[in-house]
Amino acid sequence: MPRLRPTSTAARTSTRAALAAVALTLAAPLVALAPTGAAHADRTPAPRLASQQQVAMATPGDFTGHGFDQCMAPTQSTMDAWWRSSPFTAVGIYISGDSRACRTQTNLSATWVATQVARGWRLLPIALGPQASCQPRFPRYKDDFTISPKPAGGYATAAAQGAAEADKNAADAVAYGIGPGATIWYDLEGFDLTNTACRESALVFVSSWVTRIKQQGYVAGFYSSASSGIKMLDDARTQRPGQFALPDRIWIARWDGNADTSTTYIPEDGWRPGGRMKQYKGGHDETWGGVTINIDTNFIDLGAGSQPVPEGRCPGTKLGFWKYPTLSAASAPATRVKVLQCLLTEQGTYAGALTGTYDAATVAAARAWQASRKFTPTDTFEKRHWVALLAAGARTTVKRGSTDESVYRLQRALNAAGAGRFRATGVFDAKTEAALRTYQSRLRVPVSGVATPRTWNKLQRGL
């Protein structure tokens, strides 16, 4: 049975919560744009505005992680608070379409868009225009879908509307600085899939919209309920191949609480790999950084997924290990000593060759570094020292989907702390998130799965 989203109070900000009569039960990575970080969140410099090309690459680009959407684009202070503390890296914004409850976007502008991308956010631009002819509660158009196909031309009105809406959506995207190469998502809310005329006209509309939006240079995305719009497209894919233009990516609305991209309504082979995201929880309040928003939550796995950036540190020296044992005169594996020597070189206390020998020069450099970090100097290099040294650097906020240089440091520090046992890939993935949650729980800091400045502070103290 379809799950009906409540038509709740005016205070509810989610578009689907405000509008939907039927909400069925539902990049290249921007390393250069990631915040440089600072010792404390309130000292993090404001990012420079992103270019239109950078915006397109982050909309959403190659990305795997968590996202949220709501009707009104949040204020800048809210976006900053949520970036620093929430697990979300992607945000849905309603940029176009006359069926939106939030057609007047007080905060949304080209500057807002460029600022979020520069901060590290991935964007999900949504258009909500003409709906299926049998969708009962949305604003309708006088020239809405014809219900009687022409003998030869099919649903001509629906096709014309699809093309016209795509032109409108593309123009609105450009006005917000979202240029070709970005993904635009058309939102077709839940409808009666058994109504043949309604379904067929909707299918023609979507096919026309997809064709036109791609002609405009955009990636075609499509949002709908799993049991109506998504199933409609998958049935067309499997039963009538080649008859309709299908979107490049689908956004499945299925409120099953599972943070993945699967649904029983369609088989697993459709839009795989890299062509799916899922809205797995409907309108609800979440509070991060002291700021509460009513949101829908999504899991995203698009393009090639979040991709690591090659690390330029210590060429030829392996830095990542599952364990970093105590180094002493009696026991000092050469592989780990090379890591120590390399990192101490970066810290400015060692100037010798990376020999892998725990000699007097290396011990002296280690003692000097320990003193600089307010550790009691000792001839041994122990677990707490490893955690602090591996974590050393900018306290940049990183979270699921991040590919910043900081991710390598975080992953190695978590391994050294005993919170994880995995390879440092440079991609903040599910294993990294789980290990970070384990570490945060152990240190009794807010368990968010986000590497916040407070979490970095604990790591850099060797805790």
Secondary structure, 3 states (H helix, E strand, C coil): CCCCCCCCCCCCCCHHHHHCCCCCCCCCCCHHHCCCCCCCHHHCCCCCCCCHHHHHHCCCCCEEEEEEECCCCCCHHHHHHHHHHCCCCEEEEEEECCCCCCCCCCCCCHHHHHHHHHHCCEEEEEECCCCCCCCCCCCCCCCCCCCCCECCCECHHHHHHHHHHHHHHHHHHHHCCCCCCCEEEEECCCCCCCCHHHHHHHHHHHHHHHHHHHHCCCEEEEEEEHHHHHHHHHHHHHHCCCCCCCCCEEEEECCCCCCCCCCCCCCCCCCCCCEEEEEEEEEEEEEECCEEEEEEEEEEEECCCCCCCCCCCCCCCCCCCCCCCCECCCCCCHHHHHHHHHHHHHHCCCCCCCCCCCCHHHHHHHHHHHHHCCCCCCCCECHHHHHHHHHCCCCCCECCCCCCHHHHHHHHHHHHCCCCCCCCCCCCCHHHHHHHHHHHHHHCCCCCCCECHHHHHHHHCCC
